[in-house]
Amino acid sequence: MNLIKRAITVLLGVALMVGINSCASLYQDDLSNVCRDQSYRGKLVLQGICMNYVIEMISNGADTSLYELVWTNELTNTEYANVFGLGSICDFPDSLREGDEFNFVVVDDMSDTCAVCEAYSPTPSRKLNIAVCEL
């Protein structure tokens, strides 16, 4: 009887892992399609503390309601053009550094459930949730 319970537990675990991998695979496939058809080009222009990142919209013809045309960093008095603050802080790749360019898509719903410090670093008031396309 104990062997049967163990076998059932193993089979359920395997089924769960296959389901999770299938969902992740579907998400990646959908993201790849969207990245191919609807991506923007951005540049990480300010890598502030606690994931307070500022990204410049490089893509020509992007909807100007997505970003701020001009924003001034109140701490350094540096002016930036066509920028937005990173909204999806939990999903932003660690490998990207200030000055790096990358493709991304704007996403509506991101479940940001990660621990992030709350130290202040200025960012534009306009924030976007983004998913970075393959680097």
Secondary structure as UniProt FT lines:
FT   HELIX           2..38
FT   STRAND          40..47
FT   HELIX           49..51
FT   STRAND          53..57
FT   TURN            60..61
FT   HELIX           64..66
FT   STRAND          68..73
FT   TURN            74..77
FT   STRAND          78..86
FT   HELIX           89..91
FT   TURN            94..95
FT   TURN            98..99
FT   STRAND          101..106
FT   STRAND          127..128
FT   STRAND          130..132
//
